[in-house]
Amino acid sequence: MEINTQPLESLLNLREQQALPGKKESVPVQAFEKVFNEQLSQNETRTNEIAGADAMQTALLSQLKLEKSGAVAGDMEQDALMAAFEQASGVLNQWDEYARILGGASSDASLRDAWSALEGLDSNIANLRANPLAGSNAALDGLINELEVMAAAEKFKFNRGDYLG
């Protein structure tokens, strides 16, 4: 983990400038707010990455519904929409499980378990690609493409040995 000392150094420089005689309190509050906001934005980025799977599920459902809202969607289309959402939601939940296994959250998890979870993800992504809405729904196609790329990258990293040590 890399520690960024730039905000701390800037605060120390401000403190030294304030200690000089003839200088009035100038910008300490604004400098603190700037550093604080930078740190908040970095933390928000990390939080958004972690919460990405939940956000993807919500965004997927809303985009799928929005694309069908222009036309009158029949019961069969609505059922296909919900089936696609359920499949996509299940795949995203499997990604969470895969991340948990890799993170070593459970003591009995091993690399074999992670590989089998990754293989299961790959087959479920292929099933999602076979969904009738795939190819006709841009939001679903985008999600499937992202999931396929992520799975291929994970397999490559696994085969390369990134998770051995």
C-alpha positions in Angstrom: 0.0 0.0 0.0 1.3 3.4 -0.9 1.0 6.2 1.5 0.5 9.6 0.0 2.2 12.3 2.1 1.6 15.2 -0.2 -1.5 16.5 1.8 0.4 16.3 5.1 3.4 18.1 3.6 1.2 20.9 2.3 -0.4 21.3 5.8 3.0 21.4 7.4 4.1 24.1 5.0 1.0 26.2 5.8 1.7 25.8 9.5 5.3 27.0 9.0 4.1 30.0 7.0 1.6 31.0 9.7 4.4 30.8 12.3 6.3 33.5 10.5 5.9 37.0 12.1 3.9 39.5 10.1 1.7 36.9 8.5 -1.9 36.8 9.6 -4.0 33.7 9.5 -4.6 33.4 5.9 -5.8 30.2 4.3 -5.6 27.4 6.9 -9.3 26.6 6.8 -9.4 26.6 3.0 -6.3 24.4 2.8 -7.7 21.9 5.2 -11.0 21.8 3.3 -9.1 21.2 0.1 -7.1 18.3 1.6 -10.2 16.9 3.3 -12.2 17.0 0.1 -9.4 15.3 -1.8 -9.3 12.5 0.8 -13.1 12.2 0.6 -13.1 11.9 -3.1 -10.4 9.2 -2.9 -12.5 7.3 -0.3 -15.7 7.8 -2.4 -13.8 6.2 -5.4 -12.9 3.2 -3.3 -16.4 2.9 -1.9 -17.9 3.1 -5.4 -15.6 0.4 -6.6 -16.7 -1.9 -3.7 -20.3 -1.1 -4.2 -20.1 -1.5 -7.9 -21.8 -4.8 -8.0 -24.9 -3.6 -6.2 -25.0 -0.5 -8.4 -24.6 -2.6 -11.5 -27.6 -4.7 -10.5 -29.8 -1.6 -10.0 -28.5 0.1 -13.1 -29.0 -3.0 -15.2 -32.7 -3.4 -14.2 -33.4 0.3 -14.7 -31.7 0.4 -18.1 -33.5 -2.8 -19.2 -36.8 -1.3 -18.2 -36.1 2.0 -19.9 -35.2 0.4 -23.2 -38.5 -1.4 -23.2 -40.6 1.5 -21.9 -40.8 3.1 -25.4 -42.6 0.1 -26.8 -45.5 -1.7 -25.3 -43.9 -4.6 -23.6 -46.0 -7.7 -23.5 -46.1 -10.3 -20.7 -43.5 -12.5 -22.6 -41.1 -9.6 -23.0 -41.6 -8.6 -19.3 -40.9 -12.2 -18.3 -37.8 -12.3 -20.5 -36.7 -9.0 -19.0 -37.0 -10.4 -15.4 -35.3 -13.6 -16.4 -32.4 -11.7 -17.8 -32.2 -9.5 -14.7 -32.3 -12.6 -12.4 -29.5 -14.2 -14.5 -27.4 -11.1 -14.4 -28.0 -10.6 -10.7 -27.0 -14.2 -10.1 -23.7 -13.7 -12.0 -22.9 -10.5 -10.1 -23.6 -12.4 -6.8 -21.2 -15.1 -8.0 -18.5 -12.4 -8.5 -19.0 -11.3 -4.9 -18.6 -14.9 -3.8 -15.5 -15.3 -5.9 -14.0 -12.2 -4.4 -14.8 -13.5 -0.9 -13.0 -16.8 -1.7 -10.0 -15.0 -3.0 -9.9 -12.6 -0.1 -9.7 -15.6 2.2 -12.8 -14.6 4.2 -13.4 -18.2 5.1 -10.7 -20.4 6.5 -11.6 -23.4 4.3 -11.4 -21.5 1.0 -8.6 -22.6 -1.3 -7.4 -21.7 -4.8 -9.3 -24.8 -6.1 -12.5 -23.3 -4.7 -11.7 -20.0 -6.4 -11.0 -21.7 -9.7 -14.2 -23.7 -9.6 -16.1 -20.5 -8.8 -14.4 -18.8 -11.7 -15.4 -21.7 -14.0 -19.0 -21.5 -12.8 -19.0 -17.8 -13.5 -17.7 -18.4 -17.0 -20.5 -20.9 -17.8 -23.2 -18.6 -16.3 -21.9 -15.7 -18.4 -22.2 -18.0 -21.5 -25.8 -18.8 -20.4 -26.5 -15.1 -20.0 -25.1 -14.5 -23.5 -27.7 -17.1 -24.8 -30.6 -15.1 -23.3 -33.1 -14.0 -25.9 -32.6 -10.3 -24.9 -28.9 -10.5 -25.6 -28.1 -8.8 -28.8 -31.3 -6.7 -28.8 -30.6 -4.8 -25.5 -27.6 -2.5 -25.4 -27.5 -2.4 -21.6 -27.5 -6.2 -21.3 -24.9 -6.5 -24.1 -22.6 -4.0 -22.3 -22.9 -5.9 -19.0 -22.2 -9.2 -20.7 -19.2 -7.9 -22.5 -17.8 -6.4 -19.3 -18.4 -9.7 -17.4 -16.7 -11.7 -20.2 -13.6 -9.4 -20.1 -13.4 -9.6 -16.3 -13.7 -13.4 -16.4 -11.0 -13.7 -19.1 -8.7 -11.4 -17.2 -9.2 -13.4 -14.0 -8.4 -16.6 -15.7 -5.3 -15.1 -17.2 -4.2 -13.9 -13.8 -5.0 -17.3 -12.3 -3.0 -19.2 -14.9 -0.1 -16.7 -14.6 0.1 -17.5 -10.9 -0.8 -14.1 -9.4 -2.7 -15.7 -6.5 -0.1 -18.3 -5.4 1.6 -16.1 -2.9 
